[in-house]
């Protein structure tokens, strides 16, 4: 088995030494280099060719946010895992880093040198490193699709408005979501449910930020929430979100069933649920993201008569999730987030969405 190559970027020599020592017993990976700031780390991307980067946020010369942007230009599919102290200010910085394309965030334990915290940190880091290097390989495997990287609306646009809009996104998703929601008309009443790959600490913050950015109320979902007209819900971190009948109304169910595609929440359970319940009344959207989460659900969505639109390659941080759908011929349109919003507005005007349905028997 080829060892996973890890680059550590942290201005604390003590933290760097402890992290290197922490990861050294793991036989399936190797720390191939360290750097004290982003400026020193950038040349190492080409020289050492790491498979994953562990990055601190607050550093001199070039901080974590600047480093993420620069690294993504050099190696778009390179997973960057942030490891930093989680303070109120640090939490805001971490969310911004996730928006800029970082894969995940791990809070650095206060007693990093203690046996208990070190053992747990090793376990979490190992899990995340394996997860994101696997997803990066899938993202690279999706490959380009030439003329289909941006495609117009197909001729099979449905004649009726969607009853629910289900959106899946991952790396770079928060920024794409903001642009998409900003373009949706205030009069658009179709409920929206969003699965964004994100740690539990940040999904509520994401909902609040999206609310301020798009001028519409966006909430972190809770079990039993009703999909009222115009509502927008974000799946909480570490919970799958599905749509089910709650009495005579469509509502949200949250579960902690096993991860799918190494993700919880995963886009596939959401897409499956809207496909089974709504058929042609479902509209799925796949935005930027690493890996292929949402692909199997998208197949079921299209087979049931539902519609699927995806983000184009030029505006995606990583064209993994959208690329798989396009390559399989599932996408009916490949558009930038603002054009996706315009298409949603057009489809929603076809008729007023009726989200009350008779209970479907199993």
Legacy VTK file of the C-alpha trace (Angstrom):
# vtk DataFile Version 3.0
C-alpha trace
ASCII
DATASET POLYDATA
POINTS 362 float
0.000 0.000 0.000
1.350 3.436 -0.945
1.840 5.667 2.062
-0.226 8.860 2.230
2.100 11.874 2.150
1.294 14.505 4.799
2.524 18.111 4.959
2.146 19.982 8.269
1.954 23.796 8.211
2.048 25.392 11.670
4.068 28.276 13.085
4.386 26.531 16.451
7.484 24.341 16.508
6.084 22.538 19.553
2.804 21.703 17.774
4.638 20.588 14.642
6.897 18.285 16.635
3.978 16.830 18.603
1.896 16.256 15.452
4.795 14.550 13.680
5.354 12.311 16.685
1.614 11.655 16.919
1.307 10.485 13.311
4.573 8.546 13.094
3.156 5.219 14.448
0.568 5.125 11.629
2.009 2.824 8.987
-0.224 3.972 6.128
0.979 7.582 6.111
4.191 9.583 6.334
4.891 13.183 7.349
7.009 14.268 4.375
7.553 17.882 5.419
6.734 20.791 7.710
6.555 24.558 7.252
6.168 27.469 9.679
3.852 29.500 7.434
2.056 29.420 4.114
4.773 31.175 2.162
7.278 28.494 3.109
4.717 25.750 2.445
3.813 26.699 -1.128
7.072 25.548 -2.787
6.743 22.239 -0.944
3.515 21.407 -2.796
5.456 20.850 -6.006
8.613 19.513 -4.359
7.079 17.010 -1.927
3.746 16.338 -3.689
1.753 15.777 -0.473
-1.578 13.953 -0.556
-3.010 16.024 2.281
-2.104 19.188 4.217
-2.694 19.804 7.922
-2.907 23.580 8.300
-2.994 26.034 11.178
-5.098 29.151 10.651
-3.246 31.864 12.537
0.322 32.175 11.260
2.719 35.025 10.442
3.816 36.076 6.924
1.013 34.154 5.155
-1.934 33.058 7.262
-4.158 30.037 6.795
-6.814 31.745 4.665
-4.243 33.132 2.231
-2.526 29.755 2.139
-5.734 27.896 1.249
-6.404 30.183 -1.712
-2.820 29.854 -2.982
-2.712 26.065 -2.511
-6.009 25.587 -4.332
-4.541 27.425 -7.317
-1.528 25.104 -7.320
-3.385 21.860 -6.554
-7.196 22.128 -6.754
-7.851 18.590 -5.476
-5.379 18.712 -2.573
-7.329 18.189 0.699
-6.557 20.772 3.381
-7.524 19.887 6.946
-7.454 22.804 9.356
-6.172 22.153 12.849
-6.492 25.207 15.049
-7.820 26.450 18.377
-11.607 26.881 18.323
-12.370 30.297 19.805
-15.231 32.616 18.815
-12.918 34.448 16.442
-11.279 31.206 15.343
-14.682 29.735 14.560
-15.478 32.610 12.198
-12.090 32.177 10.525
-12.647 28.446 10.216
-15.987 28.955 8.471
-14.339 31.395 6.068
-11.630 28.814 5.403
-14.282 26.195 4.601
-15.849 28.692 2.203
-12.484 29.135 0.475
-12.074 25.408 -0.093
-10.649 23.772 3.042
-11.973 20.223 3.386
-12.553 20.074 7.134
-11.795 21.594 10.512
-10.517 19.916 13.676
-10.306 21.842 16.929
-6.836 21.633 18.435
-7.186 20.292 21.995
-5.898 22.548 24.750
-3.777 19.833 26.316
-2.220 18.638 23.088
0.597 16.904 24.917
-1.625 14.833 27.207
-2.022 11.132 26.476
-5.834 11.200 26.284
-6.054 14.193 23.934
-3.192 12.896 21.798
-4.791 9.480 21.348
-8.128 10.998 20.350
-6.497 13.523 18.027
-4.530 10.754 16.305
-7.747 8.792 15.759
-9.651 11.779 14.356
-6.776 12.946 12.167
-6.193 9.463 10.797
-9.884 9.101 9.952
-10.029 12.486 8.224
-6.797 11.934 6.293
-8.041 8.599 4.932
-11.445 10.068 4.126
-10.239 13.100 2.207
-7.418 11.457 0.318
-9.957 8.907 -0.923
-12.362 11.671 -1.949
-9.534 13.556 -3.682
-8.776 10.472 -5.761
-12.450 10.292 -6.780
-12.492 14.004 -7.618
-9.516 13.559 -9.918
-11.116 10.498 -11.478
-14.214 12.401 -12.583
-12.136 14.077 -15.270
-13.096 16.829 -17.709
-16.174 16.608 -19.889
-15.174 18.976 -22.701
-18.214 20.795 -24.048
-20.419 19.580 -21.201
-18.486 21.564 -18.583
-21.055 24.287 -19.221
-24.279 23.317 -20.965
-27.604 25.048 -21.675
-30.970 23.914 -20.372
-32.151 20.695 -21.996
-35.434 20.523 -23.858
-37.057 18.253 -21.238
-37.764 21.021 -18.724
-40.791 19.939 -16.628
-44.114 21.694 -17.131
-44.896 21.879 -13.422
-43.011 23.641 -10.650
-40.935 21.614 -8.166
-42.439 20.861 -4.782
-39.046 20.688 -3.044
-35.559 21.795 -4.091
-32.817 19.538 -2.694
-29.254 20.882 -2.826
-26.002 19.008 -2.193
-22.610 20.690 -1.840
-19.196 20.128 -0.323
-15.782 21.779 -0.793
-16.369 25.418 -1.717
-20.098 24.962 -1.168
-20.775 27.807 1.295
-19.701 30.415 -1.242
-21.668 28.759 -4.059
-24.722 28.480 -1.818
-24.557 32.188 -0.999
-24.445 33.133 -4.683
-27.268 30.742 -5.522
-29.578 31.898 -2.723
-28.860 35.565 -3.430
-30.255 35.075 -6.934
-33.494 33.405 -5.878
-36.501 35.711 -6.067
-38.098 36.716 -2.733
-41.433 35.512 -4.115
-40.114 31.976 -4.739
-42.003 29.839 -2.206
-40.708 26.339 -2.986
-39.019 24.915 0.150
-35.276 24.334 -0.078
-33.277 21.705 1.823
-29.476 21.759 1.795
-26.868 19.134 2.620
-23.475 20.796 2.985
-20.546 18.670 4.131
-19.457 20.505 7.256
-18.501 19.724 10.872
-21.311 20.001 13.468
-19.861 23.169 14.984
-20.450 25.193 11.826
-23.777 24.292 10.218
-25.769 26.620 12.487
-23.246 29.396 11.830
-23.516 28.678 8.110
-27.312 29.018 8.234
-27.007 32.355 10.032
-24.447 33.637 7.550
-26.513 32.539 4.552
-29.514 34.357 6.052
-27.582 37.618 6.202
-26.116 37.112 2.725
-29.313 36.260 0.847
-31.905 38.240 2.782
-34.055 35.169 3.436
-34.413 33.140 6.605
-32.135 30.100 6.541
-32.266 27.715 9.503
-30.379 24.688 10.748
-32.793 21.785 10.338
-34.316 19.915 13.270
-36.175 16.620 13.324
-39.856 17.103 12.565
-39.514 20.529 10.946
-42.293 21.185 8.406
-41.395 22.341 4.906
-43.515 25.475 4.903
-43.597 27.707 1.804
-40.377 29.673 1.369
-38.494 27.821 4.120
-34.784 27.040 3.695
-33.101 24.376 5.833
-29.478 23.286 6.267
-28.746 19.749 7.497
-26.928 19.808 10.853
-23.440 18.370 10.897
-23.216 14.632 11.669
-26.897 13.988 10.774
-28.408 12.643 7.559
-31.427 14.656 6.412
-34.365 13.070 4.568
-37.812 14.262 3.527
-40.821 12.286 4.787
-44.545 12.747 5.374
-45.289 14.126 8.839
-49.041 13.806 9.115
-50.355 15.422 5.930
-47.324 17.647 5.412
-43.834 17.250 4.078
-41.263 17.425 6.830
-37.675 16.716 7.824
-36.303 13.584 9.456
-32.782 13.500 10.892
-30.903 10.270 11.550
-27.422 9.169 12.503
-27.384 6.109 10.289
-23.894 5.095 9.079
-22.045 7.591 6.861
-22.445 7.235 3.103
-19.575 8.118 0.768
-17.588 8.785 3.962
-20.026 11.601 4.747
-22.678 12.403 7.333
-24.700 14.289 6.300
-24.649 12.728 2.856
-26.439 14.016 -0.239
-27.534 10.533 -1.358
-30.115 9.926 1.419
-31.679 13.344 0.731
-31.906 12.727 -3.024
-33.298 9.228 -2.495
-36.009 10.510 -0.186
-37.236 13.269 -2.511
-37.115 10.848 -5.454
-39.239 8.260 -3.653
-41.717 10.748 -2.216
-42.073 13.360 -4.947
-40.894 11.861 -8.236
-41.215 14.556 -10.910
-41.981 17.080 -8.184
-38.349 16.957 -6.997
-35.575 19.245 -8.221
-32.016 18.300 -7.269
-29.028 20.648 -7.429
-25.397 19.503 -7.119
-22.861 22.210 -6.371
-19.070 22.172 -6.073
-17.594 19.353 -4.022
-14.945 16.692 -3.676
-15.813 13.048 -4.332
-19.056 11.635 -5.744
-21.613 12.060 -2.974
-25.053 12.573 -4.513
-24.274 10.523 -7.618
-26.290 7.407 -6.694
-29.132 9.524 -5.351
-29.119 11.590 -8.545
-29.556 8.426 -10.609
-32.614 7.504 -8.560
-33.897 11.077 -8.752
-33.753 11.112 -12.557
-35.202 7.597 -12.822
-38.234 8.706 -10.795
-38.887 11.649 -13.125
-37.200 14.335 -11.046
-34.915 17.026 -12.431
-31.198 17.611 -11.834
-29.126 20.756 -12.379
-25.424 21.043 -11.535
-22.777 23.731 -11.118
-20.342 24.252 -13.974
-16.634 23.504 -13.756
-15.333 27.051 -14.153
-17.100 28.316 -11.010
-16.547 25.172 -8.876
-13.724 24.926 -6.362
-13.655 21.189 -7.097
-15.696 19.684 -9.921
-15.965 16.229 -8.394
-19.607 15.846 -7.361
-21.019 17.830 -10.318
-18.554 16.193 -12.728
-19.723 12.662 -11.943
-23.339 13.634 -12.633
-22.434 15.305 -15.933
-20.255 12.417 -17.045
-23.126 9.982 -16.472
-25.534 12.130 -18.479
-27.746 12.876 -15.462
-27.553 16.682 -15.530
-30.192 18.587 -17.481
-28.187 21.796 -17.217
-24.635 22.754 -16.213
-24.636 26.368 -15.031
-22.975 28.896 -12.744
-24.727 29.541 -9.386
-26.357 32.777 -10.575
-27.720 31.070 -13.701
-28.886 28.139 -11.572
-30.848 30.659 -9.476
-32.432 32.132 -12.590
-33.479 28.659 -13.743
-34.973 27.894 -10.316
-36.969 31.146 -10.439
-38.289 30.242 -13.883
-39.325 26.734 -12.867
-40.985 27.933 -9.661
-43.169 30.361 -11.629
-44.800 27.533 -13.568
-47.380 27.131 -10.816
-47.597 27.726 -7.077
-45.878 24.848 -5.333
-48.373 22.750 -3.383
-46.395 21.121 -0.597
-49.358 19.494 1.120
-49.726 15.888 -0.019
-51.780 12.879 0.963
-49.860 10.534 3.162
-48.047 7.931 1.118
-48.477 4.426 2.464
-45.554 2.056 2.601
LINES 1 363
362 0 1 2 3 4 5 6 7 8 9 10 11 12 13 14 15 16 17 18 19 20 21 22 23 24 25 26 27 28 29 30 31 32 33 34 35 36 37 38 39 40 41 42 43 44 45 46 47 48 49 50 51 52 53 54 55 56 57 58 59 60 61 62 63 64 65 66 67 68 69 70 71 72 73 74 75 76 77 78 79 80 81 82 83 84 85 86 87 88 89 90 91 92 93 94 95 96 97 98 99 100 101 102 103 104 105 106 107 108 109 110 111 112 113 114 115 116 117 118 119 120 121 122 123 124 125 126 127 128 129 130 131 132 133 134 135 136 137 138 139 140 141 142 143 144 145 146 147 148 149 150 151 152 153 154 155 156 157 158 159 160 161 162 163 164 165 166 167 168 169 170 171 172 173 174 175 176 177 178 179 180 181 182 183 184 185 186 187 188 189 190 191 192 193 194 195 196 197 198 199 200 201 202 203 204 205 206 207 208 209 210 211 212 213 214 215 216 217 218 219 220 221 222 223 224 225 226 227 228 229 230 231 232 233 234 235 236 237 238 239 240 241 242 243 244 245 246 247 248 249 250 251 252 253 254 255 256 257 258 259 260 261 262 263 264 265 266 267 268 269 270 271 272 273 274 275 276 277 278 279 280 281 282 283 284 285 286 287 288 289 290 291 292 293 294 295 296 297 298 299 300 301 302 303 304 305 306 307 308 309 310 311 312 313 314 315 316 317 318 319 320 321 322 323 324 325 326 327 328 329 330 331 332 333 334 335 336 337 338 339 340 341 342 343 344 345 346 347 348 349 350 351 352 353 354 355 356 357 358 359 360 361
